[in-house]
Amino acid sequence: MNRHDAITAVWPGQPYPLGATWDGQGVNFALFSEHATGVELCVFDDNGRYERQRIKLRERTDHVWHGYLPQARPGMAYGYRVHGPYKPDEGHRFNAHKLLVDPYAKDLIGGLRWSDALFGYTVGSKREDMSLDKRDSAAFMPKGRVLETAFTWGDDRPPMVPWQDTVIYELHVRGFTKLHPGVPEHLRGTYAALGYAPIVDYIKRLGVTTVELLPVHAYPNDRYLVEKGLQNYWGYNSLAYFAPEMRYCASGKVKEFKTMVKTLHSAGLEVILDVVYNHSCEGNQMGPTLSMRGVDNAAYYILKSDNRRYYEDFTGCGNTINLEHPRALQLVMDSLRYWVEEMHVDGFRFDLASALARESGKVENLGGFFDAIRQDPVLNRVKLIAEPWDLGLGGYQVGNFPPGWAEWNDRYRDGVRGWWKGDYGLVGDLARRLTGSQDLYGWSGKGPTASVNFVTAHDGFTLHDLVSYNDKHNEANGEDNRDGSSHNLSWNCGVEGPSDDPEIIELRARQKRNLLATLLLSQGVPMLLAGDARGHTQRGNNNVYCQDNALAWLDWTENAQSEALHDFVAQLLAIRRAHPTFRRRAFFRGDAPAEGESKDAIWLRPDGAEMAQSDWEDAHARCLGMWIPGTGIVDVNAQGERQHDDDFLILLNAHDKVVPFTIPEDSARPWQCLIDTISAAEPVAAVAPGEPYPLQGRSLVLLQRPNGKA
């Protein structure tokens, strides 16, 4: 068939699978819409610019409109026009003048160009969204494109890194690679760049195991940002849950994403996606009609029960996806399975995951979505991470997600930040965070790996800015510095922003080492923000969601400080990797496993004595020791011999002053100093039991003592 010929044959086709599916001979089209009265498939030229033909889908099975085109081929651009009632007060917003993106589109061509024609109502009308706009929106819309999914995966296998060995590295595809001098310029900022040898080598040298990508589902630039000359940089505003974002694609082909995954897998690195299933880019009742709103608004979105014109907004983005509806739930489940089975990703981090648990407006952690995940043979074997909150009543659910889920632990972030900032009354909280947050996760039978520990993430200050700014500086966002959190628990070390004072520079470098060492020596799953190991700064902007420019992009310029910090992180990760003491699957018991044996964790005060209850209650306590005997852990060495892990002693001093910390005098065996954050260089001094260690102000020390065979 000539691709410019009219399609004359339309067969009944099948209601499943949903979307546009090429079977080697033709393409099956299937679109769910419970309340529609008619559906037209619109066929466009190869570039998606001109509508060539409209085809009525006359078959309808279980609310799915479908048809099979034996003449259609991969690469065909298409969209839908869906007929039905335009009655916003009843929850229906059908408007066949608006071209719609298939919710199951696996590939998109063209970008969204903002126009009033994209809105189902007449912008500026006194009747607002109760009015009906009859302008054709097709010229301004991206189009779906029929995808040939075949790809030569060869011997690709998921790395399947155990949770206790996992170290997550959160990065932005574009921002991480855009300025890298070792990547050809035409590839920078793309999936291809992330799979390029110098990038992969850097990630491997650092020692992380798992790359977590900020959203890569196709998304538009928000209109209000475009009008200010800005762009949606982070991408938390999905348009299509199956299609990769093409602005990160050098080749314009979906297979570029697959090639990236295959390359990272071959290096032993997992790939996790940050996914946004809690809302869509269509916003509230005043938003545009781009996809689900026009396909079946009442099915896909949670609407207010007392007035269905309006949306329940538990996300702060105008709407919330209605996972109580079986077809909306199916959309999310099908999308997740697609990214695992077809794109070979290894897991997901769910943005505002509490919104996915809401049933009748309330958070129900064992609700339909979680039941569906638990029983799914594809999804229950991949990594699942919740951002355990949303913006609605009862949305803060840290510690309450079901077994099989890990969670972003903001209690860890705040506790560790507060400790090194110098806040009082945090010694008990610090101990709980160091040991895996049993207070949050122990009740449900989980282990430390339920806690994804982080000090910084994409949302907030970078590590360098955390120790360089007391206040956010988001003026570049054009919102008069009102956006972004003001509760940062940051400390500028005496000067706001850049400083050429050697003492402040040194203190900031030490504080970064303190925070990183605490993170990587804690029980749980550590997450590093890309760039923190290089001292990346956003000049005090803690909300660069709209800064697709050098403010947010990682600067790869080499300097002594960035190299030293990178080496320090790599050293810590090597220690973590070599010693199961820091990768426990079970919580510390706090007692001796058997008579005559030591406790599995012993808390020390500076005089070397074990902490008493009164010490934990001392609001001014800012120095703490944690002694972890290795006899409680049995490991197997390279020769297959069973042996205990080494003993470790972690000393943390948040005081400004030097504290002489007495080393426990339990035996004559000396301790070796592995880490002292007072200096980035590797210390070598031996420390005798019973002697005071000069623990410098605002520093962390890690001591090691070898053990023998088990």
C-alpha positions in Angstrom: 0.0 0.0 0.0 1.2 3.5 -0.8 1.3 5.4 2.5 -0.6 8.3 0.8 -3.5 6.1 -0.4 -6.8 6.2 1.4 -7.5 3.4 3.7 -10.5 1.5 2.3 -10.6 -1.7 4.3 -11.8 -1.5 7.9 -12.3 -4.9 9.7 -14.0 -5.4 13.0 -10.8 -6.0 14.9 -10.5 -6.9 18.6 -11.2 -4.9 21.8 -7.8 -6.1 23.3 -5.1 -5.0 23.5 -6.0 -1.4 23.9 -4.0 1.1 21.7 -2.6 0.7 18.2 -1.1 -2.8 17.8 0.9 -3.9 14.7 0.7 -7.7 14.3 2.9 -8.0 11.1 0.0 -7.7 8.7 -2.1 -4.8 9.8 -2.9 -2.6 12.9 -5.6 -3.1 15.4 -7.0 0.1 17.1 -8.9 -0.1 20.4 -10.0 2.8 22.6 -12.0 2.6 25.8 -14.8 5.1 26.3 -17.7 4.1 28.4 -19.8 7.3 27.9 -19.0 8.1 24.2 -21.6 8.0 21.5 -19.0 7.6 18.7 -15.3 7.4 18.0 -13.4 8.5 14.9 -9.9 7.4 14.1 -8.0 10.3 12.4 -5.1 9.3 10.0 -2.4 11.9 9.3 0.5 12.2 6.9 3.9 10.8 8.0 4.9 14.0 9.8 1.6 14.3 11.6 0.7 17.7 10.1 -2.2 17.0 7.8 -5.3 15.0 8.5 -5.8 12.6 5.5 -8.8 10.6 6.6 -11.3 10.0 9.3 -12.5 6.4 10.0 -15.5 5.6 12.2 -14.9 2.8 14.6 -18.2 1.0 14.5 -17.5 -1.9 16.6 -18.0 -1.6 20.4 -17.3 -4.4 22.9 -17.4 -3.8 26.7 -17.1 0.0 26.2 -14.1 -0.5 23.9 -14.3 1.0 20.4 -12.2 -1.0 17.9 -11.3 -1.7 14.3 -8.6 -3.4 12.3 -6.9 -1.7 9.3 -5.1 -4.3 7.2 -3.6 -1.5 5.1 -2.0 0.4 8.1 1.7 0.1 8.9 4.1 1.1 11.6 4.9 4.8 11.4 1.3 5.8 10.7 0.4 9.0 12.6 -3.1 9.0 14.2 -5.3 10.5 16.8 -9.0 10.3 17.9 -12.1 12.4 17.9 -14.6 11.2 20.5 -18.3 12.2 20.3 -20.5 12.4 23.3 -22.3 14.8 25.6 -20.6 18.1 26.6 -22.1 18.4 30.1 -19.4 19.4 32.5 -21.8 19.6 35.5 -22.5 15.8 34.9 -18.8 15.1 34.4 -18.8 14.8 30.6 -16.5 16.9 28.5 -16.7 15.3 25.0 -15.8 17.6 22.2 -15.1 16.0 18.8 -13.6 19.2 17.5 -10.6 18.4 19.6 -8.0 15.8 18.5 -7.0 13.5 21.3 -3.9 11.6 22.0 -4.5 7.9 22.4 -4.0 7.1 26.2 -2.2 4.0 25.0 0.0 5.7 22.4 3.5 4.1 22.4 5.2 6.8 20.3 4.4 10.4 19.6 5.3 12.6 16.7 5.3 16.4 17.0 5.1 18.6 20.0 2.2 20.4 21.6 1.9 24.0 20.5 -0.2 26.1 22.8 -3.4 27.7 21.4 -6.8 28.5 22.8 -8.1 25.8 20.3 -6.7 23.2 22.6 -9.4 23.9 25.2 -12.8 22.2 25.1 -14.4 25.5 26.2 -14.1 29.0 24.8 -11.2 30.7 26.6 -12.4 34.0 27.9 -16.1 33.2 27.8 -18.2 34.4 30.7 -19.5 30.9 31.0 -15.9 29.6 31.4 -15.7 25.8 31.0 -19.5 25.5 30.6 -19.1 27.0 27.1 -18.2 24.9 24.0 -15.3 25.7 21.7 -15.7 24.4 18.1 -12.2 25.1 16.8 -10.2 22.2 15.4 -7.2 21.6 17.7 -5.4 19.1 15.4 -2.8 21.5 14.1 -1.5 22.1 17.6 -1.5 18.6 18.9 1.2 15.8 18.9 0.0 12.7 17.2 0.3 9.0 18.1 2.5 6.9 15.9 2.0 3.2 15.3 5.1 1.5 16.7 7.0 -1.6 15.5 8.1 -2.9 18.9 10.6 -5.5 17.7 14.1 -5.0 19.1 17.1 -7.3 19.4 17.6 -7.6 23.1 20.0 -10.5 22.7 21.1 -11.9 26.1 19.9 -8.8 28.0 18.9 -9.8 31.6 17.8 -7.6 34.5 20.7 -7.2 37.0 18.3 -8.1 39.8 20.4 -6.3 42.4 19.2 -7.4 45.9 17.6 -4.6 47.9 20.2 -4.7 50.6 23.0 -4.1 47.9 21.1 -1.4 46.1 22.5 2.2 45.9 20.2 4.5 43.9 21.4 7.3 41.8 18.7 9.8 40.9 19.3 11.7 37.7 17.7 13.7 34.9 18.5 12.3 31.4 19.0 15.7 29.8 20.5 17.6 32.7 23.0 14.9 33.6 24.5 14.6 30.1 23.9 18.0 28.4 27.3 19.5 29.3 29.5 16.3 29.3 32.6 17.0 27.2 33.1 13.3 26.5 29.7 13.0 24.7 29.3 14.1 21.1 27.4 17.3 21.0 24.6 16.0 18.9 23.9 13.3 21.5 24.1 15.4 24.7 20.9 15.5 26.7 19.5 12.2 25.3 19.0 8.6 26.0 21.9 7.8 23.7 24.1 10.0 25.8 23.2 8.2 29.0 24.3 5.0 27.4 27.5 6.5 26.1 30.8 5.0 27.4 32.2 7.9 29.4 28.8 8.4 31.2 28.4 4.7 32.0 32.1 4.5 33.2 31.6 7.5 35.5 28.5 5.9 37.1 30.2 2.6 37.5 33.4 4.2 39.0 31.2 5.9 41.6 29.9 2.6 42.7 26.1 2.9 42.5 24.0 0.0 41.3 20.7 1.6 40.2 19.9 4.6 38.0 16.6 6.3 38.8 15.5 8.5 35.9 13.3 11.5 36.5 10.1 11.3 34.4 10.5 10.1 30.8 6.9 9.6 30.0 5.9 12.1 27.2 4.8 15.4 28.7 4.1 19.0 27.4 5.6 22.3 28.4 3.1 24.0 30.6 1.4 27.0 29.0 2.2 29.4 31.8 5.9 28.5 31.7 6.1 28.9 27.9 4.6 32.4 28.2 7.3 33.3 30.7 10.0 31.9 28.4 10.6 28.8 30.6 10.1 25.1 30.2 8.9 22.1 32.2 12.3 20.6 33.0 11.4 17.9 35.5 8.5 16.4 33.5 6.0 15.7 36.3 3.0 16.3 34.1 2.4 13.3 31.9 0.5 13.2 28.7 1.1 9.6 27.5 2.0 6.8 29.9 3.5 4.5 27.2 5.5 6.9 25.1 9.0 8.0 26.0 9.6 11.7 25.9 11.1 12.5 22.5 13.0 15.7 23.5 15.4 13.3 25.1 15.8 11.2 21.9 18.6 12.0 19.5 17.3 9.6 16.8 13.6 10.2 17.2 13.2 6.4 17.6 11.8 4.6 20.6 14.5 2.0 20.2 17.1 4.5 21.4 15.6 4.2 24.9 15.8 0.4 24.7 19.4 0.6 23.6 20.2 2.8 26.6 18.6 0.2 28.9 20.5 -2.6 27.3 23.8 -0.8 27.6 23.2 0.0 31.3 22.2 -3.5 32.0 25.4 -4.8 30.3 27.3 -2.7 32.8 25.4 -4.3 35.7 23.2 -1.2 36.3 19.5 -1.3 37.0 17.1 1.3 35.5 14.2 2.6 37.6 11.7 5.1 36.3 10.1 7.9 38.3 6.5 7.7 37.2 3.5 10.1 37.6 0.3 8.1 37.6 -1.4 10.3 40.2 -2.5 13.1 37.8 -2.2 14.1 34.1 -1.2 17.3 32.3 -4.9 18.2 31.6 -5.2 20.1 34.9 -8.5 21.2 36.5 -11.8 22.2 34.8 -10.0 25.1 33.2 -7.3 22.9 31.6 -7.0 21.8 28.0 -8.6 18.8 26.4 -5.7 16.6 25.2 -6.4 13.0 25.9 -8.3 11.3 28.8 -10.5 14.4 29.4 -11.9 14.1 25.9 -11.9 10.3 25.8 -14.0 9.8 29.0 -13.5 12.4 31.7 -16.0 10.8 34.1 -14.1 7.5 34.0 -10.5 8.6 34.2 -10.6 11.3 36.8 -11.9 11.6 40.4 -14.7 14.2 40.3 -16.4 15.9 43.2 -19.5 14.0 44.3 -21.5 17.1 45.0 -20.7 18.8 41.6 -19.1 16.7 38.9 -17.9 19.8 37.0 -15.0 20.0 39.4 -12.1 17.7 40.1 -10.8 16.2 43.4 -7.2 17.5 43.6 -5.0 15.5 45.9 -1.9 16.2 43.9 -1.7 20.0 43.7 -1.8 19.7 39.9 -5.6 20.1 39.3 -6.8 16.5 39.0 -6.3 13.0 40.3 -6.5 9.8 38.3 -9.4 7.6 39.3 -7.9 4.2 40.0 -11.2 3.0 41.5 -12.4 2.8 37.9 -11.3 -0.6 36.5 -10.3 0.9 33.1 -8.2 3.6 34.7 -6.5 1.0 36.9 -6.0 -1.1 33.8 -4.3 1.8 32.0 -1.8 2.2 34.8 -1.2 -1.6 35.1 -0.8 -2.0 31.4 1.6 0.9 31.3 3.8 -0.5 34.1 3.9 -4.0 32.5 4.8 -2.4 29.1 7.8 -0.6 30.6 9.0 -3.9 32.2 8.3 -6.3 29.4 8.9 -4.2 26.3 11.4 -1.6 27.6 13.1 -3.9 30.2 13.1 -1.4 33.1 13.8 -2.7 36.6 11.3 -0.8 38.7 9.5 2.3 39.5 9.4 5.2 41.9 5.8 6.4 42.2 5.3 10.2 42.5 2.8 11.1 45.2 1.9 7.5 45.7 -0.7 8.1 48.4 -3.0 9.4 45.6 -2.9 5.9 44.1 -4.3 4.5 47.3 -7.3 6.7 47.6 -10.7 5.0 47.6 -13.8 7.2 48.1 -11.3 10.0 48.8 -9.5 8.2 51.6 -6.1 6.6 51.6 -6.5 2.8 51.7 -3.1 1.2 51.6 -4.4 -2.2 50.8 -6.7 -1.0 48.1 -7.2 -2.1 44.6 -4.0 -0.7 43.1 -1.8 -2.5 45.6 -3.8 -5.7 45.4 -3.3 -5.6 41.6 0.4 -5.0 42.0 0.9 -7.8 44.6 -0.7 -10.5 42.4 0.8 -9.4 39.1 3.5 -11.9 38.0 5.4 -9.2 36.1 5.2 -6.3 38.5 5.6 -8.1 41.9 9.2 -9.0 41.0 10.5 -5.5 40.2 11.5 -2.7 42.5 8.6 -0.6 43.8 9.3 2.7 45.6 6.6 5.0 47.0 6.8 8.7 47.5 4.5 8.1 50.5 2.4 11.2 50.6 0.2 13.4 48.5 -1.4 16.8 49.3 -4.8 15.6 50.4 -6.2 15.0 53.9 -4.5 11.9 55.4 -2.0 11.8 52.6 1.1 11.5 54.7 1.7 7.8 54.9 5.4 7.3 55.6 5.8 3.8 57.0 2.3 2.6 56.0 2.8 1.1 52.5 2.3 -2.6 52.0 5.0 -5.3 52.1 6.9 -5.4 48.9 7.2 -1.6 48.8 10.1 0.6 49.7 9.5 4.2 50.6 11.2 7.6 50.3 12.0 8.4 54.0 11.7 12.1 54.5 12.1 11.5 58.3 15.6 10.3 57.5 16.3 13.4 55.4 15.1 15.8 58.1 16.8 14.0 61.0 20.2 13.8 59.3 20.0 17.4 58.0 19.0 18.7 61.4 21.8 16.8 63.2 24.6 18.1 61.1 23.0 21.6 61.0 23.5 21.6 64.8 19.9 21.3 66.0 19.4 20.1 69.5 17.3 17.1 70.8 18.0 14.8 67.8 20.4 12.2 69.2 17.6 9.6 69.5 16.2 10.4 66.1 19.6 10.1 64.5 20.1 6.7 66.1 16.8 5.5 64.7 17.7 6.7 61.2 21.2 5.2 61.3 19.7 1.8 62.1 17.1 1.7 59.3 14.1 3.5 60.9 12.6 0.5 62.7 10.2 2.8 64.4 8.6 3.4 61.0 8.9 0.0 59.3 9.4 -2.6 62.0 5.8 -2.9 62.9 4.8 -4.4 59.6 7.4 -7.1 59.4 9.6 -5.2 57.0 13.3 -4.8 57.2 15.7 -1.8 56.8 15.5 -2.0 53.1 12.0 -0.6 53.2 13.6 2.8 53.9 15.0 4.7 50.9 17.4 7.0 52.7 18.3 10.4 51.2 19.6 13.7 52.2 19.0 15.5 48.9 16.8 14.8 45.9 15.8 16.6 42.7 13.2 18.5 44.7 15.1 20.8 47.0 18.7 22.0 47.5 21.6 20.1 46.0 24.1 19.0 48.6 26.4 21.9 47.9 23.6 24.4 48.3 22.4 22.7 51.5 25.6 23.8 53.1 25.9 27.1 51.3 22.4 28.7 51.7 20.1 29.4 54.6 17.3 30.4 52.3 16.0 29.5 48.9 16.8 31.8 46.0 14.2 30.9 43.3 13.9 34.3 41.6 14.8 32.8 38.2 11.5 30.9 38.3 9.5 34.1 38.0 7.3 33.6 41.0 8.8 36.2 43.3 10.6 33.4 45.2 7.3 32.1 46.6 7.7 28.6 45.0 9.7 25.8 46.6 9.9 24.8 50.2 11.1 27.2 52.8 11.7 24.4 55.3 15.1 23.3 54.1 17.0 22.5 57.4 20.1 24.0 55.6 23.0 26.0 57.1 25.3 28.3 55.0 28.3 27.9 57.4 28.4 31.6 58.0 27.9 33.2 54.6 24.9 33.1 52.2 26.0 31.8 48.9 29.5 31.7 47.3 32.5 32.5 49.5 36.2 32.8 49.0 36.9 32.5 52.8 39.2 29.4 53.1 37.7 28.4 56.5 34.1 28.5 55.2 35.1 26.6 52.0 36.7 23.9 54.2 33.8 23.7 56.6 31.3 23.3 53.7 33.4 20.6 52.2 33.5 18.8 55.6 29.8 19.1 56.1 29.2 17.5 52.7 31.4 14.7 53.7 29.5 14.3 57.0 26.2 14.1 55.3 27.4 11.7 52.6 29.2 9.4 55.1 26.1 9.3 57.3 23.9 8.4 54.3 26.2 5.7 53.0 26.9 4.1 56.4 23.2 4.0 57.5 21.1 0.8 57.3 18.5 1.0 54.5 18.8 1.8 50.8 20.8 5.0 50.1 19.8 7.3 47.3 22.3 9.9 45.9 21.3 12.9 43.9 23.4 13.1 40.7 25.9 15.9 40.9 26.2 15.8 44.7 29.4 13.8 44.4 30.8 16.6 42.2 29.7 19.6 44.3 26.9 20.6 41.8 25.2 23.9 42.6 22.0 25.5 41.5 22.9 28.8 43.1 20.4 28.4 45.9 17.4 27.5 43.7 15.6 24.6 45.4 12.9 24.2 42.8 14.5 24.0 39.3 11.4 22.3 37.8 11.3 25.0 35.1 15.0 25.6 34.5 16.1 23.6 31.4 19.4 25.4 31.3 22.9 25.6 32.8 21.4 26.4 36.2 20.1 22.8 36.5 22.5 21.0 34.1 25.4 19.2 35.7 28.7 21.0 35.2 31.4 18.5 34.3 34.3 20.9 34.6 37.2 19.1 36.4 38.6 20.6 39.6 40.4 19.3 42.6 37.4 19.6 44.9 35.0 17.7 42.7 37.5 14.9 42.1 38.2 14.6 45.9 34.5 14.5 46.7 33.9 11.9 44.0 36.7 9.7 45.3 35.4 10.1 48.9 31.9 8.8 47.8 33.5 6.0 45.8 35.5 5.0 48.9 32.4 5.0 51.1 30.5 2.9 48.6 33.4 0.4 48.3 33.4 0.0 52.1 29.6 -0.5 52.0 29.9 -3.0 49.2 32.7 -5.0 51.0 31.0 -5.3 54.4 27.5 -6.8 55.0 27.5 -4.9 58.3 26.2 -1.9 56.4 23.8 -3.9 54.3 21.7 -5.7 56.9 18.4 -7.3 55.8 17.0 -7.4 59.4 16.9 -4.7 62.1 19.3 -4.6 65.0 17.9 -6.4 68.0 19.8 -4.3 70.5 20.6 -7.3 72.7 23.1 -10.2 72.6 22.1 -13.1 70.3 23.5 -15.7 72.8 24.9 -15.8 76.3 28.5 -14.6 76.3 28.2 -12.7 73.1 28.0 -9.0 72.6 25.0 -6.9 71.6 24.6 -6.4 67.8 24.7 -2.7 68.3 26.1 -0.7 71.2 25.5 3.0 71.6 28.3 5.0 73.3 28.7 8.4 74.8 32.0 10.3 74.6 33.5 8.8 77.8 33.2 5.3 76.2 30.4 4.2 78.4 27.2 2.7 77.0 24.3 5.2 76.6 21.8 5.3 79.4 18.2 6.4 79.2 19.1 9.8 80.6 21.6 10.3 77.9 19.0 9.7 75.2 16.8 12.3 76.9 19.6 14.9 77.0 18.5 17.6 74.5 22.0 19.0 74.3 23.6 15.7 73.3 25.3 16.3 70.0 28.0 13.6 70.0 27.3 9.8 69.6 29.1 6.6 69.0 27.7 3.4 67.4 29.7 0.2 67.9 28.7 -2.6 65.6 30.4 -5.9 66.5 31.0 -8.0 63.4 30.5 -11.3 65.2 26.8 -11.1 64.6 27.3 -11.3 60.8 28.7 -14.3 59.0 30.1 -13.7 55.5 31.8 -16.0 52.9 35.1 -14.9 51.5 36.5 -15.4 48.0 37.9 -18.8 49.1 34.5 -20.0 50.3 35.5 -19.7 54.0 32.9 -18.6 56.5 34.0 -15.6 58.5 32.7 -12.9 60.7 32.5 -9.4 59.4 34.8 -6.8 61.0 33.9 -4.7 64.0 33.0 -1.1 63.2 32.8 2.0 65.3 31.0 5.2 63.9 31.6 8.4 65.8 29.5 11.5 65.0 30.2 14.9 66.5 27.9 17.8 65.6 29.5 20.1 68.2 31.8 22.9 66.9 34.5 21.8 69.4 36.8 18.9 69.6 35.5 16.0 71.7 38.0 13.4 73.1 36.0 10.2 72.5 37.2 7.3 74.5 37.5 4.1 72.5 35.9 1.0 74.2 38.5 -1.1 76.1 37.1 -4.5 75.4 40.3 -6.1 74.0 43.8 -5.3 73.1 43.1 -5.3 69.4 43.7 -1.9 67.9 41.3 0.0 65.6 42.1 1.3 62.2 40.7 4.7 61.1 39.1 4.3 57.7 37.3 7.6 57.4 37.7 10.9 59.2 35.7 13.6 57.5 38.0 16.3 58.9 40.1 15.5 55.8 39.1 14.0 52.5 42.4 12.1 52.3 42.3 8.5 53.5 43.5 8.3 57.2 45.8 5.5 58.2 46.3 6.0 62.0 45.8 3.1 64.3 43.7 3.7 67.5 44.4 1.9 70.7 41.4 0.7 72.9 40.9 2.8 76.0 42.6 5.8 74.4 40.7 9.0 73.6 40.2 9.8 69.9 40.4 13.5 69.2 37.0 13.8 67.4 37.1 17.1 65.7 34.2 19.5 65.7 31.6 18.7 63.0 33.1 15.5 61.9 32.4 11.8 61.4 34.9 9.0 62.0 34.7 5.4 60.9 37.0 2.9 62.7 37.5 -0.8 61.8 38.8 -3.8 63.6 39.3 -7.1 61.8 37.7 -10.4 63.0 38.6 -13.9 62.2 36.8 -17.0 60.9 33.3 -17.9 62.0 
